[in-house]
Every structure is written in structure tokens, then in C-alpha cells.
């Protein structure tokens, strides 16, 4: 079985070329083509799967396919929580658009714990703002 997989391995250089094509397709708004390429990469290019999942999530996010975006942002985060911690902020943004405010707060609480020692003030400020908005929505719905 290992030989069979090796026969279909295009090599990292070719995967990088495909990834760059997917990014270019996404940048010009051709998200469907980008999604097709990125799905191929997620399945076949194991070494950088987290990076490809994050890009795939971004395409779904731009198309307002929020459930797909949330799924792939979280998968990307779980594959590499240090490199892809920003996926938690993007996940919270998608959840906010779905009015899933409790999940926004929970996701951002995880993000705050994961970034406790980081100095990215702009990133943390965005997360805090989103957390505050979600908390206010929860309070307004519960009559507090």
C-alpha cells in the first residue's frame, strides 16, 4: 500500500505550485477552482495539510459557506495550534455571522488562553471586540 501512495505523490514542489495557483484563483474571486485544488491538496499533501485547510476555510468563508469555513478553520487549528491560532478568530467571526454567540465566547476564550503570551495587540483587540459584542448579544437575549 505504501508504494501505491508513493506513486501518486506529486512531491512538495508541485504541491507548492498547486497551492500558489489556488491562492491566485481565490484572489481573483474564482473560489470554486481554488476549493477544488485545495481539496486535492488536503487529501494528498499530508505534510502541509493544516496550511491547505486554512486556505480552504478562507475560500468557504469568502463564499459565505460558514459551516465549511468553521470546519476547516478548526481542523487547521487542531493540526497546528501554534501556527494557526488565528483560525480561532476566523471561526468566531463565522459563528458570529450565524448568531451562535455562546460558541463565539467559548472559542475566543480558548484563543485568549492560547495567546496569553503574545504581543499582537491588533489581533487581540479584534478578538476582544468580537468577544464583547457576543457577550452583549447573549445578555440582551437573556434579559440581563
Protein Blocks (a to p, Z undefined) as FASTA:
>chain_A
ZZmmmmmmgbjklmmmmmmmmmmmmmnopamlmmmmmmmmmmmmmmlmmmmmmmmmmmmm
mnopaklmmmmmmmmmmmmmmlmmmmmmmmmmmmmmnopaklmmmmmmmmmmmmmmpcbl
klmmmmmmmmmmmmmmmmmmnoZZ
